[in-house]
């Protein structure tokens, strides 16, 4: 039986969220070392870490990561900007809704990745189709959430603001947009996640640099360790993007009662 001194440690490990991932890595490593998992099928965690360190030291990973980062950033900037503008047009006027929303709903039913061949025909096989795919995919979550947020602003707030004599411009700036900000941030989180997913496919289009380029080369040489390294980087990018939006949300929405109460409880 475990001693009394070791019981708190065992209890902490049992309730830790890291327990199952650590056990998975241990089993994976043991299976690789015992030959149950062939190296060409899936490299061991130790081999993946060795490859990661080597790619960092050589500068290969940072250089290609920077290329992927700028593709994602540019596509997001275009897509999010377009989504915000279209949501404002559709959310703030009935005429804008009639003109914009049907088109956006049609766009929603078209799988973004199905447009890859068409984008290659339109834009060639350079950087443009990669950025365009990311922009097209990241536009709708921002549009849908901001549009819904604008239309969901409490009517009593609008009536109270009008009773104070606010003009239409002041009403939009001081009441509607702050009220829709939480929805916008939710849409931004979705857009960031989708952008990372689309980046994986977009970088398969004749890429000469980037994480997708590294994966293609690794596939040709059966380097599963490098493939796993790139997949880990994609995952870290997604987690980092989500953390960034959550941080902005905590700073920008300090006035929300739910955030104040959660901080007080913490």
C-alpha positions in Angstrom: 0.0 0.0 0.0 1.3 3.5 -0.7 2.6 5.5 2.2 0.8 8.4 3.7 3.4 10.8 2.3 2.9 9.5 -1.3 -0.9 9.6 -1.1 -1.2 13.4 -1.9 1.1 13.0 -4.9 -1.0 10.0 -6.2 -4.2 11.9 -5.7 -2.8 14.9 -7.6 -1.7 12.7 -10.5 -5.0 10.9 -10.6 -7.0 14.2 -10.8 -4.5 15.9 -13.1 -5.5 16.7 -16.7 -2.0 15.8 -17.8 -2.2 12.2 -16.6 -3.8 10.7 -19.7 -1.5 12.6 -22.2 1.6 11.5 -20.3 0.4 7.9 -20.1 -0.3 8.0 -23.9 3.2 9.2 -24.6 4.7 6.5 -22.3 2.7 3.8 -24.0 3.6 5.2 -27.4 7.4 5.3 -26.6 7.3 1.7 -25.2 5.5 0.4 -28.2 8.0 2.0 -30.5 11.0 0.7 -28.6 9.5 -2.9 -28.5 8.9 -2.8 -32.2 5.2 -2.9 -32.0 5.0 0.4 -33.9 7.3 0.6 -36.9 9.4 3.8 -37.4 8.1 4.3 -40.9 4.5 4.1 -39.5 4.9 6.5 -36.6 8.2 7.7 -35.0 8.7 7.4 -31.3 8.2 10.6 -29.1 11.9 10.6 -28.4 12.6 10.7 -32.1 10.1 13.4 -32.6 11.8 15.6 -29.9 15.2 14.9 -31.5 13.9 16.0 -34.9 12.2 19.1 -33.3 15.5 20.2 -31.7 17.5 19.6 -34.8 15.0 21.6 -37.0 15.1 24.5 -34.4 18.9 24.6 -34.2 19.3 24.5 -38.0 16.7 27.3 -38.4 14.6 25.2 -40.8 11.5 25.2 -38.5 11.6 28.9 -37.6 12.0 30.0 -41.2 9.1 27.9 -42.5 7.0 28.7 -39.5 7.3 32.4 -40.2 6.1 31.8 -43.8 3.0 30.0 -42.5 2.4 32.6 -39.9 2.3 35.4 -42.5 0.0 33.5 -44.8 -2.4 32.9 -41.9 -2.1 36.5 -40.7 -2.8 38.0 -44.1 -5.7 35.7 -44.9 -7.2 36.4 -41.5 -6.8 40.2 -41.9 -8.7 40.1 -45.2 -11.3 37.6 -44.1 -12.1 39.2 -40.7 -12.2 42.7 -42.2 -14.6 41.6 -44.9 -16.7 39.7 -42.3 -17.0 42.7 -40.0 -17.9 45.1 -42.8 -20.6 42.8 -44.2 -22.0 42.1 -40.8 -22.3 45.8 -40.1 -24.0 46.4 -43.4 -26.5 43.5 -42.8 -27.0 44.1 -39.1 -27.6 47.8 -39.1 -30.2 48.1 -41.9 -32.9 46.1 -43.4 -31.8 47.0 -46.9 -28.3 45.8 -46.1 -29.6 42.5 -44.7 -31.7 41.9 -47.9 -28.6 42.5 -50.0 -25.9 40.7 -48.0 -27.3 38.0 -45.9 -28.7 35.7 -48.7 -25.3 35.7 -50.4 -23.5 34.9 -47.1 -25.9 32.1 -46.4 -25.2 30.6 -49.9 -21.5 31.0 -49.1 -22.0 29.1 -45.9 -23.3 26.0 -47.7 -20.2 25.8 -50.0 -17.3 23.8 -48.5 -14.3 26.1 -48.6 -11.9 23.3 -49.5 -14.0 22.4 -52.5 -13.1 25.7 -54.0 -9.4 24.8 -54.1 -9.3 23.7 -57.7 -11.3 26.8 -58.8 -8.9 29.1 -56.8 -5.9 27.5 -58.5 -7.5 28.2 -61.9 -8.2 31.8 -60.9 -5.1 32.7 -59.0 -2.5 30.2 -60.2 -0.3 28.1 -57.8 1.5 30.9 -56.0 0.7 32.6 -52.7 -2.6 34.1 -53.8 -4.8 31.0 -53.7 -3.4 30.0 -50.2 -4.2 33.4 -48.7 -7.6 33.5 -50.6 -8.7 30.2 -49.1 -7.8 31.3 -45.6 -9.6 34.6 -46.1 -12.7 33.0 -47.6 -12.9 30.4 -44.8 -12.4 32.9 -41.9 -14.9 35.4 -43.2 -18.2 33.7 -42.3 -17.8 32.9 -38.6 -17.1 36.6 -37.9 -19.9 37.7 -40.1 -22.5 35.3 -38.6 -21.6 36.0 -35.0 -21.3 39.8 -35.3 -24.5 40.0 -37.3 -26.3 37.9 -34.7 -24.8 40.0 -31.9 -26.0 43.3 -33.5 -29.5 41.9 -33.9 -29.6 40.5 -30.3 -28.8 43.8 -28.6 -31.4 44.4 -25.9 -34.3 46.6 -27.1 -34.6 48.2 -23.7 -31.0 49.5 -24.0 -31.8 51.0 -27.4 -34.9 52.7 -26.1 -33.1 54.0 -23.0 -30.3 55.4 -25.3 -32.9 57.1 -27.5 -34.5 58.6 -24.5 -31.2 60.4 -23.7 -31.2 61.9 -27.1 -28.4 59.9 -28.7 -28.1 60.2 -32.5 -28.1 57.2 -34.7 -24.3 57.3 -35.0 -23.9 57.6 -31.2 -26.4 54.8 -30.7 -24.3 52.5 -33.0 -21.0 53.4 -31.5 -21.9 53.5 -27.8 -24.6 50.9 -27.5 -24.9 48.5 -30.4 -21.2 47.8 -31.1 -20.3 47.3 -27.4 -23.3 45.0 -27.0 -22.2 42.9 -30.0 -18.5 42.8 -29.0 -18.8 39.4 -27.2 -20.3 37.8 -30.3 -17.6 39.3 -32.4 -14.9 37.8 -30.2 -16.6 34.4 -30.4 -16.6 34.6 -34.2 -13.0 35.6 -34.1 -12.1 32.5 -32.1 -13.9 30.3 -34.6 -12.2 32.1 -37.5 -8.7 31.6 -36.0 -9.4 27.9 -35.6 -10.7 27.5 -39.1 -7.8 29.5 -40.5 -5.3 27.0 -39.0 -7.3 24.0 -40.5 -7.4 25.6 -43.9 -3.7 26.5 -43.8 -2.9 22.7 -43.6 -4.7 22.1 -46.9 -3.7 25.4 -48.5 0.0 24.7 -48.0 -0.3 21.5 -50.1 -0.7 23.7 -53.2 2.8 23.7 -54.7 4.3 25.3 -51.6 8.1 26.1 -51.6 8.2 27.1 -48.0 6.0 26.7 -44.9 4.9 23.9 -42.6 3.0 22.2 -45.5 6.2 22.2 -47.6 8.0 20.5 -44.7 5.2 17.9 -44.5 5.3 17.2 -48.2 9.1 16.7 -48.2 8.8 14.5 -45.0 6.1 12.4 -46.7 8.3 11.7 -49.7 11.2 10.6 -47.5 9.0 8.7 -45.0 10.1 11.0 -42.2 7.2 10.5 -39.8 9.1 12.3 -37.1 9.1 15.6 -39.1 5.4 15.1 -40.0 4.6 14.8 -36.3 6.7 17.9 -35.5 4.7 19.9 -38.0 1.4 18.6 -36.7 2.5 19.6 -33.2 3.3 23.1 -34.4 -0.1 23.4 -36.1 -1.7 22.4 -32.8 0.4 25.0 -30.9 -0.6 27.7 -33.4 -4.3 26.9 -32.8 -3.9 26.9 -29.0 -1.9 30.2 -29.1 -4.5 31.9 -31.3 -7.3 30.8 -28.9 -5.3 32.0 -25.9 -4.8 35.4 -27.6 -8.5 35.9 -28.2 -9.3 34.9 -24.7 -6.8 37.4 -23.4 -8.4 40.2 -25.5 -11.8 39.1 -24.3 -10.8 39.4 -20.6 -9.3 42.9 -21.3 -12.1 44.2 -23.5 -15.1 42.8 -21.6 -14.3 43.8 -18.0 -17.7 45.3 -17.8 -19.5 42.0 -18.2 -21.0 40.7 -14.9 -20.1 37.1 -15.8 -16.4 38.0 -16.1 -16.4 40.0 -12.9 -18.1 37.2 -10.9 -15.7 34.6 -12.3 -12.7 36.7 -11.3 -14.1 37.2 -7.8 -14.7 33.5 -7.5 -11.1 32.8 -8.6 
